[in-house]
Amino acid sequence: MSNLKIDAARLWGSLMETAQIGGTPDGGIARLTLSEDDSRVRHWLRAQCDALGMTMVVDEAGNMFATRPGRRPDLPPIAMGSHLDTQPTGGKFDGVLGVLAGLEVLRTLDEAGFQSEAPLMLVNWTNEEGSRFSPAMLGSGIWAGVYSRDYGDSRTDAGGDSFGASLDRIGWRGEAEAGSVRFGAMFELHIEQGPILEAEGRQIGVVQGVQGMRWFDLGLTGTAAHTGSTPMNLRRNALVGMAQVIGGIDRIARSHKDAVGTIGFLEVSPNSHNVIPGEVRATIDLRHPDDAVLDRMEQEVAALVAEAAQANGLGHRLVPISRTAPVAFDPECIAAVRAGAKAAGLSTRDMISGAGHDAVHAAAVAPTTMIFVPCKGGLSHNPAESTLLEECAAGAQVLLEAVLDYDRRKAERRAEVAA
């Protein structure tokens, strides 16, 4: 146990202060990636890191890395962080908590005059949400080499604006080559975005890994025609076909234990009261902890789409958007979180994350894990997203304890090897 205590009120104050940047009248945040509000919150974070005397590097994807020196510059940094961008209907805690809790850990150490063995790093990843530029977790993906800079720059939003042009416009494209900034481990604190911790009365989720995710773009094409003069037997109604697919996705997901399947986006054309829908576009989101199950689900979805298209005389296209394999987090990082929760006197539960996070890409490069805290009703991606001051403070305290535990263990092991 470190005997250091994070300042819960200060952490809460930072959460509420940054919530004003892109804040909405209903209490949420609409701080989309690479918007002017995103730039404003980045400047806010830089100022806080400057006040702590940290050195900041920004890479060519806009990822921000601020480093606090340790006693042992030969040791790779231990990173903490998440993201500051939100959904259009975002809340105050998703992603933001992970960055600001990391900042609070650094403030606490600074006040106490405590120096870690390894340097400590605070990270803000670009475009985790994927709500403006698809795919999600783009900045960490470019950093990890999953995507190229050119691919990232070419992503466009609904208005045709590109990721690269937007990054340049707000002035947050850094000079560091993506992937050139490295760390030795990463801990990401996040709200659960699900109801399990709250329902079971547990304070901390010890995250073992993240389930696999596959996203698809689906288009069904029929014939737009007048609703009054086109007989039912002569129609090629794309929306009827899509309705069959929507129901089928739900059945497929329910038929596989621990699976989820969702159509969360739907675009109907021409979307007129008296015109038969001639074209419908949707996105399909499939998730499961086992890649083999996802393979079966993908095959079943392809057959479902083909069947619905044939039954309604429609053209169809099913295009993969992104594919993320299930991730198992690092055992030593997980052990540090357990030790941190024990030191803080908090109850725990082992969990698999149902949502994707930047830790997914980080885990392919360095030892990584996550820490979850409850959120009311499991609600997220919603202005009503709610986590209590005490829950935020508990998560930040576990983050502090886990990072220092990991730092101590690694330094001791390095000393043993040197001896």
TORKOL-4160 file (C-alpha; in steps of 0.2 Angstrom, whole numbers, padded with zeros to 4 digits, m for minus):
419
<pt num="1" X="0000" Y="0000" Z="0000"/>
<pt num="2" X="0007" Y="0017" Z="m0005"/>
<pt num="3" X="m0001" Y="0028" Z="0009"/>
<pt num="4" X="m0004" Y="0041" Z="m0005"/>
<pt num="5" X="m0022" Y="0047" Z="m0007"/>
<pt num="6" X="m0029" Y="0054" Z="m0022"/>
<pt num="7" X="m0040" Y="0070" Z="m0020"/>
<pt num="8" X="m0057" Y="0065" Z="m0025"/>
<pt num="9" X="m0064" Y="0083" Z="m0025"/>
<pt num="10" X="m0050" Y="0088" Z="m0037"/>
<pt num="11" X="m0054" Y="0074" Z="m0048"/>
<pt num="12" X="m0072" Y="0078" Z="m0048"/>
<pt num="13" X="m0069" Y="0096" Z="m0052"/>
<pt num="14" X="m0058" Y="0092" Z="m0067"/>
<pt num="15" X="m0072" Y="0080" Z="m0073"/>
<pt num="16" X="m0085" Y="0094" Z="m0071"/>
<pt num="17" X="m0074" Y="0108" Z="m0079"/>
<pt num="18" X="m0070" Y="0098" Z="m0094"/>
<pt num="19" X="m0088" Y="0093" Z="m0096"/>
<pt num="20" X="m0091" Y="0111" Z="m0101"/>
<pt num="21" X="m0081" Y="0110" Z="m0116"/>
<pt num="22" X="m0093" Y="0103" Z="m0129"/>
<pt num="23" X="m0107" Y="0102" Z="m0115"/>
<pt num="24" X="m0125" Y="0101" Z="m0120"/>
<pt num="25" X="m0141" Y="0108" Z="m0112"/>
<pt num="26" X="m0146" Y="0090" Z="m0106"/>
<pt num="27" X="m0130" Y="0088" Z="m0096"/>
<pt num="28" X="m0120" Y="0078" Z="m0109"/>
<pt num="29" X="m0105" Y="0081" Z="m0120"/>
<pt num="30" X="m0105" Y="0082" Z="m0139"/>
<pt num="31" X="m0086" Y="0083" Z="m0141"/>
<pt num="32" X="m0083" Y="0075" Z="m0158"/>
<pt num="33" X="m0065" Y="0070" Z="m0163"/>
<pt num="34" X="m0055" Y="0084" Z="m0171"/>
<pt num="35" X="m0068" Y="0097" Z="m0168"/>
<pt num="36" X="m0065" Y="0114" Z="m0161"/>
<pt num="37" X="m0071" Y="0107" Z="m0144"/>
<pt num="38" X="m0059" Y="0093" Z="m0146"/>
<pt num="39" X="m0045" Y="0105" Z="m0149"/>
<pt num="40" X="m0050" Y="0116" Z="m0133"/>
<pt num="41" X="m0050" Y="0101" Z="m0122"/>
<pt num="42" X="m0033" Y="0096" Z="m0128"/>
<pt num="43" X="m0026" Y="0113" Z="m0124"/>
<pt num="44" X="m0033" Y="0111" Z="m0107"/>
<pt num="45" X="m0024" Y="0094" Z="m0104"/>
<pt num="46" X="m0008" Y="0101" Z="m0111"/>
<pt num="47" X="m0009" Y="0116" Z="m0099"/>
<pt num="48" X="m0012" Y="0104" Z="m0084"/>
<pt num="49" X="0003" Y="0093" Z="m0089"/>
<pt num="50" X="0014" Y="0109" Z="m0092"/>
<pt num="51" X="0010" Y="0114" Z="m0074"/>
<pt num="52" X="0017" Y="0097" Z="m0068"/>
<pt num="53" X="0033" Y="0100" Z="m0078"/>
<pt num="54" X="0029" Y="0085" Z="m0089"/>
<pt num="55" X="0036" Y="0083" Z="m0107"/>
<pt num="56" X="0023" Y="0081" Z="m0120"/>
<pt num="57" X="0025" Y="0073" Z="m0137"/>
<pt num="58" X="0011" Y="0073" Z="m0150"/>
<pt num="59" X="0012" Y="0060" Z="m0164"/>
<pt num="60" X="0006" Y="0062" Z="m0182"/>
<pt num="61" X="m0011" Y="0054" Z="m0178"/>
<pt num="62" X="m0014" Y="0067" Z="m0164"/>
<pt num="63" X="m0011" Y="0055" Z="m0150"/>
<pt num="64" X="m0004" Y="0065" Z="m0135"/>
<pt num="65" X="0009" Y="0057" Z="m0123"/>
<pt num="66" X="0015" Y="0067" Z="m0108"/>
<pt num="67" X="0029" Y="0060" Z="m0097"/>
<pt num="68" X="0034" Y="0062" Z="m0079"/>
<pt num="69" X="0052" Y="0057" Z="m0076"/>
<pt num="70" X="0056" Y="0042" Z="m0064"/>
<pt num="71" X="0072" Y="0038" Z="m0054"/>
<pt num="72" X="0077" Y="0025" Z="m0068"/>
<pt num="73" X="0077" Y="0033" Z="m0085"/>
<pt num="74" X="0083" Y="0016" Z="m0092"/>
<pt num="75" X="0065" Y="0009" Z="m0088"/>
<pt num="76" X="0051" Y="0011" Z="m0101"/>
<pt num="77" X="0037" Y="0022" Z="m0095"/>
<pt num="78" X="0021" Y="0015" Z="m0087"/>
<pt num="79" X="0006" Y="0023" Z="m0096"/>
<pt num="80" X="m0011" Y="0028" Z="m0090"/>
<pt num="81" X="m0024" Y="0035" Z="m0101"/>
<pt num="82" X="m0039" Y="0034" Z="m0112"/>
<pt num="83" X="m0048" Y="0047" Z="m0123"/>
<pt num="84" X="m0056" Y="0064" Z="m0122"/>
<pt num="85" X="m0068" Y="0063" Z="m0138"/>
<pt num="86" X="m0086" Y="0058" Z="m0136"/>
<pt num="87" X="m0101" Y="0052" Z="m0145"/>
<pt num="88" X="m0113" Y="0065" Z="m0151"/>
<pt num="89" X="m0124" Y="0060" Z="m0136"/>
<pt num="90" X="m0109" Y="0057" Z="m0125"/>
<pt num="91" X="m0109" Y="0058" Z="m0106"/>
<pt num="92" X="m0096" Y="0065" Z="m0094"/>
<pt num="93" X="m0086" Y="0050" Z="m0090"/>
<pt num="94" X="m0084" Y="0038" Z="m0105"/>
<pt num="95" X="m0065" Y="0039" Z="m0109"/>
<pt num="96" X="m0063" Y="0056" Z="m0100"/>
<pt num="97" X="m0062" Y="0047" Z="m0083"/>
<pt num="98" X="m0047" Y="0037" Z="m0088"/>
<pt num="99" X="m0037" Y="0052" Z="m0094"/>
<pt num="100" X="m0042" Y="0063" Z="m0079"/>
<pt num="101" X="m0039" Y="0050" Z="m0066"/>
<pt num="102" X="m0022" Y="0047" Z="m0073"/>
<pt num="103" X="m0019" Y="0066" Z="m0072"/>
<pt num="104" X="m0025" Y="0065" Z="m0054"/>
<pt num="105" X="m0013" Y="0051" Z="m0050"/>
<pt num="106" X="0001" Y="0062" Z="m0057"/>
<pt num="107" X="m0005" Y="0077" Z="m0047"/>
<pt num="108" X="m0005" Y="0066" Z="m0031"/>
<pt num="109" X="0013" Y="0060" Z="m0033"/>
<pt num="110" X="0019" Y="0078" Z="m0037"/>
<pt num="111" X="0011" Y="0085" Z="m0021"/>
<pt num="112" X="0019" Y="0071" Z="m0011"/>
<pt num="113" X="0036" Y="0073" Z="m0019"/>
<pt num="114" X="0035" Y="0054" Z="m0024"/>
<pt num="115" X="0046" Y="0048" Z="m0038"/>
<pt num="116" X="0042" Y="0032" Z="m0046"/>
<pt num="117" X="0056" Y="0020" Z="m0052"/>
<pt num="118" X="0050" Y="0020" Z="m0070"/>
<pt num="119" X="0044" Y="0036" Z="m0079"/>
<pt num="120" X="0025" Y="0038" Z="m0079"/>
<pt num="121" X="0016" Y="0043" Z="m0095"/>
<pt num="122" X="m0002" Y="0050" Z="m0098"/>
<pt num="123" X="m0010" Y="0046" Z="m0114"/>
<pt num="124" X="m0025" Y="0054" Z="m0124"/>
<pt num="125" X="m0029" Y="0043" Z="m0139"/>
<pt num="126" X="m0037" Y="0051" Z="m0154"/>
<pt num="127" X="m0054" Y="0045" Z="m0161"/>
<pt num="128" X="m0058" Y="0031" Z="m0149"/>
<pt num="129" X="m0076" Y="0033" Z="m0152"/>
<pt num="130" X="m0077" Y="0031" Z="m0170"/>
<pt num="131" X="m0093" Y="0042" Z="m0170"/>
<pt num="132" X="m0086" Y="0054" Z="m0183"/>
<pt num="133" X="m0073" Y="0044" Z="m0192"/>
<pt num="134" X="m0074" Y="0025" Z="m0193"/>
<pt num="135" X="m0067" Y="0014" Z="m0188"/>
<pt num="136" X="m0066" Y="0017" Z="m0169"/>
<pt num="137" X="m0050" Y="0017" Z="m0159"/>
<pt num="138" X="m0041" Y="0024" Z="m0175"/>
<pt num="139" X="m0028" Y="0034" Z="m0166"/>
<pt num="140" X="m0022" Y="0019" Z="m0156"/>
<pt num="141" X="m0023" Y="0008" Z="m0171"/>
<pt num="142" X="m0012" Y="0019" Z="m0181"/>
<pt num="143" X="0000" Y="0020" Z="m0166"/>
<pt num="144" X="0000" Y="0001" Z="m0165"/>
<pt num="145" X="0003" Y="m0001" Z="m0184"/>
<pt num="146" X="m0014" Y="m0009" Z="m0187"/>
<pt num="147" X="m0018" Y="0005" Z="m0199"/>
<pt num="148" X="m0007" Y="0016" Z="m0209"/>
<pt num="149" X="m0006" Y="0035" Z="m0207"/>
<pt num="150" X="m0013" Y="0036" Z="m0225"/>
<pt num="151" X="m0028" Y="0025" Z="m0221"/>
<pt num="152" X="m0032" Y="0036" Z="m0206"/>
<pt num="153" X="m0030" Y="0052" Z="m0215"/>
<pt num="154" X="m0042" Y="0046" Z="m0229"/>
<pt num="155" X="m0057" Y="0042" Z="m0217"/>
<pt num="156" X="m0071" Y="0054" Z="m0220"/>
<pt num="157" X="m0086" Y="0059" Z="m0209"/>
<pt num="158" X="m0104" Y="0061" Z="m0215"/>
<pt num="159" X="m0101" Y="0078" Z="m0223"/>
<pt num="160" X="m0086" Y="0071" Z="m0233"/>
<pt num="161" X="m0073" Y="0080" Z="m0221"/>
<pt num="162" X="m0057" Y="0069" Z="m0219"/>
<pt num="163" X="m0048" Y="0064" Z="m0203"/>
<pt num="164" X="m0032" Y="0071" Z="m0210"/>
<pt num="165" X="m0039" Y="0088" Z="m0215"/>
<pt num="166" X="m0048" Y="0090" Z="m0199"/>
<pt num="167" X="m0032" Y="0085" Z="m0189"/>
<pt num="168" X="m0022" Y="0098" Z="m0198"/>
<pt num="169" X="m0036" Y="0111" Z="m0197"/>
<pt num="170" X="m0036" Y="0111" Z="m0178"/>
<pt num="171" X="m0017" Y="0111" Z="m0177"/>
<pt num="172" X="m0015" Y="0094" Z="m0167"/>
<pt num="173" X="m0005" Y="0084" Z="m0180"/>
<pt num="174" X="0012" Y="0081" Z="m0171"/>
<pt num="175" X="0029" Y="0078" Z="m0178"/>
<pt num="176" X="0032" Y="0061" Z="m0170"/>
<pt num="177" X="0030" Y="0046" Z="m0181"/>
<pt num="178" X="0016" Y="0035" Z="m0176"/>
<pt num="179" X="0022" Y="0021" Z="m0165"/>
<pt num="180" X="0039" Y="0030" Z="m0161"/>
<pt num="181" X="0033" Y="0034" Z="m0143"/>
<pt num="182" X="0033" Y="0018" Z="m0133"/>
<pt num="183" X="0029" Y="0013" Z="m0116"/>
<pt num="184" X="0032" Y="m0003" Z="m0105"/>
<pt num="185" X="0014" Y="m0006" Z="m0099"/>
<pt num="186" X="m0003" Y="0003" Z="m0099"/>
<pt num="187" X="m0017" Y="0004" Z="m0087"/>
<pt num="188" X="m0034" Y="0011" Z="m0093"/>
<pt num="189" X="m0047" Y="0016" Z="m0081"/>
<pt num="190" X="m0065" Y="0016" Z="m0088"/>
<pt num="191" X="m0083" Y="0016" Z="m0083"/>
<pt num="192" X="m0090" Y="m0002" Z="m0086"/>
<pt num="193" X="m0103" Y="0004" Z="m0099"/>
<pt num="194" X="m0113" Y="m0011" Z="m0093"/>
<pt num="195" X="m0124" Y="m0015" Z="m0077"/>
<pt num="196" X="m0115" Y="m0029" Z="m0069"/>
<pt num="197" X="m0104" Y="m0020" Z="m0056"/>
<pt num="198" X="m0119" Y="m0010" Z="m0050"/>
<pt num="199" X="m0131" Y="m0025" Z="m0050"/>
<pt num="200" X="m0118" Y="m0036" Z="m0039"/>
<pt num="201" X="m0113" Y="m0022" Z="m0028"/>
<pt num="202" X="m0095" Y="m0023" Z="m0033"/>
<pt num="203" X="m0084" Y="m0008" Z="m0033"/>
<pt num="204" X="m0070" Y="m0013" Z="m0045"/>
<pt num="205" X="m0070" Y="m0023" Z="m0061"/>
<pt num="206" X="m0053" Y="m0032" Z="m0064"/>
<pt num="207" X="m0054" Y="m0033" Z="m0083"/>
<pt num="208" X="m0047" Y="m0049" Z="m0090"/>
<pt num="209" X="m0049" Y="m0045" Z="m0109"/>
<pt num="210" X="m0060" Y="m0038" Z="m0122"/>
<pt num="211" X="m0072" Y="m0048" Z="m0133"/>
<pt num="212" X="m0069" Y="m0049" Z="m0152"/>
<pt num="213" X="m0079" Y="m0037" Z="m0163"/>
<pt num="214" X="m0084" Y="m0037" Z="m0181"/>
<pt num="215" X="m0092" Y="m0022" Z="m0190"/>
<pt num="216" X="m0100" Y="m0023" Z="m0207"/>
<pt num="217" X="m0108" Y="m0011" Z="m0219"/>
<pt num="218" X="m0124" Y="m0018" Z="m0227"/>
<pt num="219" X="m0134" Y="m0011" Z="m0242"/>
<pt num="220" X="m0150" Y="m0018" Z="m0249"/>
<pt num="221" X="m0156" Y="m0011" Z="m0266"/>
<pt num="222" X="m0173" Y="m0012" Z="m0273"/>
<pt num="223" X="m0184" Y="0000" Z="m0283"/>
<pt num="224" X="m0191" Y="0016" Z="m0277"/>
<pt num="225" X="m0209" Y="0018" Z="m0283"/>
<pt num="226" X="m0226" Y="0026" Z="m0279"/>
<pt num="227" X="m0234" Y="0018" Z="m0264"/>
<pt num="228" X="m0252" Y="0020" Z="m0271"/>
<pt num="229" X="m0250" Y="0013" Z="m0288"/>
<pt num="230" X="m0237" Y="m0001" Z="m0286"/>
<pt num="231" X="m0246" Y="m0018" Z="m0282"/>
<pt num="232" X="m0239" Y="m0028" Z="m0267"/>
<pt num="233" X="m0233" Y="m0043" Z="m0278"/>
<pt num="234" X="m0223" Y="m0031" Z="m0289"/>
<pt num="235" X="m0213" Y="m0022" Z="m0276"/>
<pt num="236" X="m0195" Y="m0023" Z="m0273"/>
<pt num="237" X="m0195" Y="m0015" Z="m0255"/>
<pt num="238" X="m0178" Y="m0013" Z="m0248"/>
<pt num="239" X="m0185" Y="m0009" Z="m0231"/>
<pt num="240" X="m0195" Y="m0025" Z="m0230"/>
<pt num="241" X="m0179" Y="m0035" Z="m0233"/>
<pt num="242" X="m0169" Y="m0025" Z="m0220"/>
<pt num="243" X="m0183" Y="m0029" Z="m0208"/>
<pt num="244" X="m0180" Y="m0047" Z="m0210"/>
<pt num="245" X="m0161" Y="m0045" Z="m0208"/>
<pt num="246" X="m0164" Y="m0035" Z="m0192"/>
<pt num="247" X="m0174" Y="m0048" Z="m0184"/>
<pt num="248" X="m0162" Y="m0061" Z="m0190"/>
<pt num="249" X="m0147" Y="m0053" Z="m0182"/>
<pt num="250" X="m0156" Y="m0053" Z="m0166"/>
<pt num="251" X="m0160" Y="m0072" Z="m0168"/>
<pt num="252" X="m0142" Y="m0076" Z="m0173"/>
<pt num="253" X="m0135" Y="m0067" Z="m0158"/>
<pt num="254" X="m0147" Y="m0075" Z="m0146"/>
<pt num="255" X="m0143" Y="m0092" Z="m0152"/>
<pt num="256" X="m0124" Y="m0091" Z="m0147"/>
<pt num="257" X="m0120" Y="m0090" Z="m0128"/>
<pt num="258" X="m0112" Y="m0074" Z="m0123"/>
<pt num="259" X="m0114" Y="m0066" Z="m0141"/>
<pt num="260" X="m0122" Y="m0049" Z="m0145"/>
<pt num="261" X="m0127" Y="m0043" Z="m0162"/>
<pt num="262" X="m0134" Y="m0026" Z="m0166"/>
<pt num="263" X="m0140" Y="m0015" Z="m0180"/>
<pt num="264" X="m0138" Y="0003" Z="m0173"/>
<pt num="265" X="m0137" Y="0013" Z="m0189"/>
<pt num="266" X="m0151" Y="0013" Z="m0202"/>
<pt num="267" X="m0152" Y="0025" Z="m0218"/>
<pt num="268" X="m0168" Y="0024" Z="m0229"/>
<pt num="269" X="m0169" Y="0031" Z="m0246"/>
<pt num="270" X="m0178" Y="0041" Z="m0252"/>
<pt num="271" X="m0186" Y="0041" Z="m0235"/>
<pt num="272" X="m0203" Y="0049" Z="m0241"/>
<pt num="273" X="m0220" Y="0046" Z="m0235"/>
<pt num="274" X="m0227" Y="0040" Z="m0251"/>
<pt num="275" X="m0212" Y="0031" Z="m0259"/>
<pt num="276" X="m0207" Y="0013" Z="m0257"/>
<pt num="277" X="m0190" Y="0013" Z="m0250"/>
<pt num="278" X="m0178" Y="0009" Z="m0264"/>
<pt num="279" X="m0162" Y="0008" Z="m0254"/>
<pt num="280" X="m0158" Y="0005" Z="m0236"/>
<pt num="281" X="m0141" Y="0005" Z="m0228"/>
<pt num="282" X="m0136" Y="m0002" Z="m0211"/>
<pt num="283" X="m0122" Y="m0006" Z="m0200"/>
<pt num="284" X="m0120" Y="m0023" Z="m0191"/>
<pt num="285" X="m0110" Y="m0025" Z="m0175"/>
<pt num="286" X="m0106" Y="m0043" Z="m0169"/>
<pt num="287" X="m0097" Y="m0047" Z="m0153"/>
<pt num="288" X="m0091" Y="m0062" Z="m0144"/>
<pt num="289" X="m0076" Y="m0068" Z="m0133"/>
<pt num="290" X="m0072" Y="m0082" Z="m0145"/>
<pt num="291" X="m0066" Y="m0079" Z="m0163"/>
<pt num="292" X="m0073" Y="m0096" Z="m0169"/>
<pt num="293" X="m0090" Y="m0091" Z="m0163"/>
<pt num="294" X="m0088" Y="m0075" Z="m0173"/>
<pt num="295" X="m0084" Y="m0085" Z="m0188"/>
<pt num="296" X="m0100" Y="m0095" Z="m0187"/>
<pt num="297" X="m0110" Y="m0079" Z="m0184"/>
<pt num="298" X="m0102" Y="m0070" Z="m0199"/>
<pt num="299" X="m0107" Y="m0085" Z="m0210"/>
<pt num="300" X="m0125" Y="m0085" Z="m0203"/>
<pt num="301" X="m0126" Y="m0066" Z="m0206"/>
<pt num="302" X="m0120" Y="m0068" Z="m0224"/>
<pt num="303" X="m0133" Y="m0082" Z="m0227"/>
<pt num="304" X="m0147" Y="m0071" Z="m0219"/>
<pt num="305" X="m0143" Y="m0056" Z="m0230"/>
<pt num="306" X="m0143" Y="m0067" Z="m0246"/>
<pt num="307" X="m0159" Y="m0075" Z="m0241"/>
<pt num="308" X="m0168" Y="m0058" Z="m0237"/>
<pt num="309" X="m0162" Y="m0051" Z="m0253"/>
<pt num="310" X="m0168" Y="m0065" Z="m0264"/>
<pt num="311" X="m0185" Y="m0066" Z="m0256"/>
<pt num="312" X="m0188" Y="m0048" Z="m0260"/>
<pt num="313" X="m0179" Y="m0046" Z="m0277"/>
<pt num="314" X="m0166" Y="m0035" Z="m0270"/>
<pt num="315" X="m0147" Y="m0032" Z="m0274"/>
<pt num="316" X="m0136" Y="m0033" Z="m0258"/>
<pt num="317" X="m0118" Y="m0029" Z="m0252"/>
<pt num="318" X="m0111" Y="m0034" Z="m0236"/>
<pt num="319" X="m0094" Y="m0026" Z="m0233"/>
<pt num="320" X="m0082" Y="m0028" Z="m0218"/>
<pt num="321" X="m0078" Y="m0012" Z="m0209"/>
<pt num="322" X="m0067" Y="m0018" Z="m0195"/>
<pt num="323" X="m0062" Y="m0034" Z="m0187"/>
<pt num="324" X="m0054" Y="m0035" Z="m0170"/>
<pt num="325" X="m0049" Y="m0051" Z="m0162"/>
<pt num="326" X="m0053" Y="m0055" Z="m0144"/>
<pt num="327" X="m0039" Y="m0049" Z="m0132"/>
<pt num="328" X="m0032" Y="m0057" Z="m0116"/>
<pt num="329" X="m0024" Y="m0044" Z="m0105"/>
<pt num="330" X="m0007" Y="m0046" Z="m0097"/>
<pt num="331" X="m0007" Y="m0057" Z="m0081"/>
<pt num="332" X="0006" Y="m0046" Z="m0072"/>
<pt num="333" X="m0004" Y="m0030" Z="m0075"/>
<pt num="334" X="m0020" Y="m0039" Z="m0069"/>
<pt num="335" X="m0011" Y="m0044" Z="m0053"/>
<pt num="336" X="m0006" Y="m0026" Z="m0050"/>
<pt num="337" X="m0024" Y="m0021" Z="m0052"/>
<pt num="338" X="m0029" Y="m0035" Z="m0039"/>
<pt num="339" X="m0016" Y="m0029" Z="m0027"/>
<pt num="340" X="m0021" Y="m0011" Z="m0030"/>
<pt num="341" X="m0039" Y="m0015" Z="m0026"/>
<pt num="342" X="m0034" Y="m0024" Z="m0010"/>
<pt num="343" X="m0023" Y="m0010" Z="m0004"/>
<pt num="344" X="m0038" Y="0002" Z="m0007"/>
<pt num="345" X="m0050" Y="m0010" Z="0003"/>
<pt num="346" X="m0062" Y="m0012" Z="m0012"/>
<pt num="347" X="m0072" Y="m0026" Z="m0018"/>
<pt num="348" X="m0068" Y="m0034" Z="m0035"/>
<pt num="349" X="m0075" Y="m0044" Z="m0049"/>
<pt num="350" X="m0066" Y="m0052" Z="m0064"/>
<pt num="351" X="m0074" Y="m0046" Z="m0081"/>
<pt num="352" X="m0073" Y="m0047" Z="m0099"/>
<pt num="353" X="m0076" Y="m0030" Z="m0108"/>
<pt num="354" X="m0090" Y="m0030" Z="m0120"/>
<pt num="355" X="m0085" Y="m0013" Z="m0127"/>
<pt num="356" X="m0069" Y="m0010" Z="m0137"/>
<pt num="357" X="m0056" Y="0002" Z="m0130"/>
<pt num="358" X="m0039" Y="0009" Z="m0135"/>
<pt num="359" X="m0032" Y="m0005" Z="m0123"/>
<pt num="360" X="m0036" Y="m0017" Z="m0137"/>
<pt num="361" X="m0022" Y="m0010" Z="m0148"/>
<pt num="362" X="m0011" Y="m0006" Z="m0134"/>
<pt num="363" X="m0011" Y="m0024" Z="m0128"/>
<pt num="364" X="m0003" Y="m0029" Z="m0145"/>
<pt num="365" X="0012" Y="m0019" Z="m0141"/>
<pt num="366" X="0014" Y="m0018" Z="m0122"/>
<pt num="367" X="0008" Y="m0027" Z="m0107"/>
<pt num="368" X="m0010" Y="m0019" Z="m0104"/>
<pt num="369" X="m0025" Y="m0021" Z="m0093"/>
<pt num="370" X="m0041" Y="m0011" Z="m0088"/>
<pt num="371" X="m0050" Y="m0006" Z="m0072"/>
<pt num="372" X="m0069" Y="m0004" Z="m0072"/>
<pt num="373" X="m0080" Y="0006" Z="m0061"/>
<pt num="374" X="m0099" Y="0006" Z="m0060"/>
<pt num="375" X="m0110" Y="0017" Z="m0070"/>
<pt num="376" X="m0128" Y="0019" Z="m0066"/>
<pt num="377" X="m0140" Y="0007" Z="m0074"/>
<pt num="378" X="m0125" Y="0002" Z="m0086"/>
<pt num="379" X="m0130" Y="0017" Z="m0096"/>
<pt num="380" X="m0116" Y="0025" Z="m0108"/>
<pt num="381" X="m0116" Y="0034" Z="m0124"/>
<pt num="382" X="m0130" Y="0044" Z="m0117"/>
<pt num="383" X="m0131" Y="0062" Z="m0108"/>
<pt num="384" X="m0138" Y="0053" Z="m0093"/>
<pt num="385" X="m0122" Y="0043" Z="m0091"/>
<pt num="386" X="m0119" Y="0044" Z="m0072"/>
<pt num="387" X="m0105" Y="0038" Z="m0060"/>
<pt num="388" X="m0103" Y="0044" Z="m0042"/>
<pt num="389" X="m0089" Y="0055" Z="m0036"/>
<pt num="390" X="m0085" Y="0040" Z="m0024"/>
<pt num="391" X="m0084" Y="0028" Z="m0038"/>
<pt num="392" X="m0073" Y="0039" Z="m0048"/>
<pt num="393" X="m0061" Y="0041" Z="m0033"/>
<pt num="394" X="m0061" Y="0023" Z="m0030"/>
<pt num="395" X="m0056" Y="0019" Z="m0048"/>
<pt num="396" X="m0042" Y="0033" Z="m0047"/>
<pt num="397" X="m0035" Y="0026" Z="m0031"/>
<pt num="398" X="m0034" Y="0008" Z="m0038"/>
<pt num="399" X="m0026" Y="0015" Z="m0053"/>
<pt num="400" X="m0013" Y="0024" Z="m0042"/>
<pt num="401" X="m0010" Y="0008" Z="m0032"/>
<pt num="402" X="m0009" Y="m0003" Z="m0047"/>
<pt num="403" X="0004" Y="0008" Z="m0056"/>
<pt num="404" X="0015" Y="0009" Z="m0041"/>
<pt num="405" X="0014" Y="m0010" Z="m0038"/>
<pt num="406" X="0018" Y="m0014" Z="m0056"/>
<pt num="407" X="0032" Y="m0001" Z="m0055"/>
<pt num="408" X="0040" Y="m0008" Z="m0039"/>
<pt num="409" X="0039" Y="m0026" Z="m0045"/>
<pt num="410" X="0047" Y="m0022" Z="m0062"/>
<pt num="411" X="0061" Y="m0012" Z="m0054"/>
<pt num="412" X="0064" Y="m0026" Z="m0041"/>
<pt num="413" X="0065" Y="m0039" Z="m0055"/>
<pt num="414" X="0077" Y="m0028" Z="m0065"/>
<pt num="415" X="0088" Y="m0026" Z="m0050"/>
<pt num="416" X="0088" Y="m0045" Z="m0047"/>
<pt num="417" X="0093" Y="m0048" Z="m0065"/>
<pt num="418" X="0107" Y="m0035" Z="m0064"/>
<pt num="419" X="0114" Y="m0043" Z="m0048"/>
